Amino acid sequence: MKSNLYTRTGDDGTTSLVGGARVKKNCRRLESYGALDELSSYLGLAAANPACPADLKDEIRKIQNELFNLGAYLATAVEPGATPCCRSLADGRRMHELESWIDRLDAATPPIRAFVLPGGCQLAAQLHVARVACRRQERALVSLAEDEFVDPEVRAYINRLSDYLFAAARYANFVAGVEEVIWQQ
């Protein structure tokens, strides 16, 4: 039996966190994990691009799964004084994996000696949009951390993810044989 897609419980501008606590839909916690959802959607768009190489598509899918883990972490209320860790990032393996992908992509592309503007091929432009959404999510995390504890590993992962998306956009242009768009003073 299918569940209802609507519950009407959020019609008053509130929603439930994991555990049942009700919060306003514009609170910092919701802004933060809502930005994760937006980022994952942009990543899905990039992965759906027919020009997306198989290696990038596989990495993007793994990242989307990790973003879902981070969303679950952020959707859980933090008790005052508590310092819960994000279990999926606790052992450092996902950060190491992400950094190894950055290194691989960077090694595959020519060195840059100028500021790169978002653009190039369609896939690169989509990855740049995802990078900007990632930075917005990072700002939302920093704001949330002003009010309550956020595992520093979550912030570090999102910061590194924006680096990955920059490297992936450059790689997409390189694979497509498209010149980077360089800032002209």
Stockholm file with secondary structure:
# STOCKHOLM 1.0

chainA/1-185         MKSNLYTRTGDDGTTSLVGGARVKKNCRRLESYGALDELSSYLGLAAANPACPADLKDEIRKIQNELFNLGAYLATAVEPGATPCCRSLADGRRMHELESWIDRLDAATPPIRAFVLPGGCQLAAQLHVARVACRRQERALVSLAEDEFVDPEVRAYINRLSDYLFAAARYANFVAGVEEVIWQQ
#=GR chainA/1-185 SS CCCCSCCSTTTTSEEECBTSCEEETTSHHHHHHHHHHHHHHHHHHHHHSTTCCHHHHHHHHHHHHHHHHHHHHHTBCCCTTCCCCCGGGTTSHHHHHHHHHHHHHHHHSCCCCSCEESCSSHHHHHHHHHHHHHHHHHHHHHHHHHHSCCCHHHHHHHHHHHHHHHHHHHHHHHHHTCCCEECCC
#=GC SS_cons         CCCCSCCSTTTTSEEECBTSCEEETTSHHHHHHHHHHHHHHHHHHHHHSTTCCHHHHHHHHHHHHHHHHHHHHHTBCCCTTCCCCCGGGTTSHHHHHHHHHHHHHHHHSCCCCSCEESCSSHHHHHHHHHHHHHHHHHHHHHHHHHHSCCCHHHHHHHHHHHHHHHHHHHHHHHHHTCCCEECCC
//
